Amino acid sequence: MAARAQRRTPTRPRAKRGRPRTHREAWTKVSVVMFERQVLELDRLTTTIRSKTGAHLTRAEVIRALLDALNESRLDVTRVASGAHLQRLLAQKLAG
């Protein structure tokens, strides 16, 4: 039996599986348990933004933006004793 000739085709990079990478920095996937009311609020917020601006923000983008804004605010939260305390502090600062 004659050996079968193999055809050589130009090698193409294989398509990566999953969603396209949108982050330009190192990241880690984190799972966080949230209350249903918080998830509903995130969804309401992203839907409102989409209806007013056409921008498609994800829940994660909103959460990341809030954390980055907190960091950029230089608000001293080192003396916060609980989640409720942090919430009150942030609400006071955001209210102006």
C-alpha positions in Angstrom: 0.0 0.0 0.0 1.4 3.4 -1.0 2.0 6.0 1.7 -0.6 8.7 1.5 0.8 12.1 0.8 -0.1 14.7 3.4 -1.2 18.1 2.2 0.3 21.0 3.9 -1.9 23.9 4.5 -0.9 27.2 5.9 -1.2 27.2 9.6 -3.7 29.5 11.0 -3.9 30.5 14.6 -6.8 28.6 16.2 -9.8 30.7 17.3 -9.8 31.2 21.1 -12.8 29.8 22.8 -15.1 31.8 25.0 -15.7 35.5 25.1 -13.2 37.9 23.5 -10.8 39.4 26.0 -11.8 43.0 26.8 -9.5 43.7 29.8 -6.1 45.3 29.3 -4.7 44.4 32.7 -4.4 41.2 34.8 -7.6 40.0 36.2 -9.1 37.4 38.5 -12.6 35.9 38.3 -14.3 36.4 41.6 -17.7 35.0 42.7 -19.6 37.2 45.2 -22.9 36.5 46.9 -25.2 39.4 46.6 -28.7 40.1 47.8 -31.4 39.8 45.1 -32.3 43.5 45.6 -28.7 44.4 44.8 -28.7 42.3 41.6 -32.0 43.9 40.6 -30.5 47.4 41.2 -27.5 46.5 39.1 -29.8 45.3 36.3 -32.0 48.4 36.7 -29.0 50.7 36.5 -27.5 49.0 33.4 -30.9 49.0 31.7 -31.4 52.7 32.4 -27.9 53.5 31.2 -28.5 51.5 28.0 -31.9 53.2 27.3 -30.5 56.7 27.8 -27.0 56.4 26.2 -27.0 53.1 24.2 -24.0 51.9 26.2 -24.1 48.3 27.2 -22.5 48.1 30.6 -22.3 44.9 32.5 -22.9 44.3 36.1 -19.2 43.7 36.5 -18.3 47.0 34.8 -20.5 48.9 37.2 -19.0 47.1 40.3 -15.4 47.7 39.0 -16.2 51.4 38.3 -17.6 51.8 41.8 -14.5 50.2 43.4 -12.1 52.3 41.2 -14.0 55.5 42.1 -13.7 54.7 45.8 -10.0 54.2 45.3 -9.6 57.4 43.4 -11.6 59.4 46.0 -8.9 58.8 48.5 -11.6 58.5 51.1 -10.1 57.1 54.3 -12.1 53.9 55.0 -9.5 52.3 57.2 -11.6 52.9 60.4 -14.7 51.3 59.0 -16.0 48.7 61.3 -18.7 47.0 59.2 -20.4 46.9 55.8 -23.2 49.0 57.2 -20.7 51.6 58.5 -19.1 51.7 55.0 -22.4 52.1 53.4 -23.4 55.1 55.6 -20.0 56.7 55.0 -20.2 56.3 51.2 -23.9 57.5 51.1 -22.9 60.7 53.1 -20.0 61.4 50.8 -22.0 60.8 47.6 -24.9 62.9 48.8 -22.5 65.8 48.9 
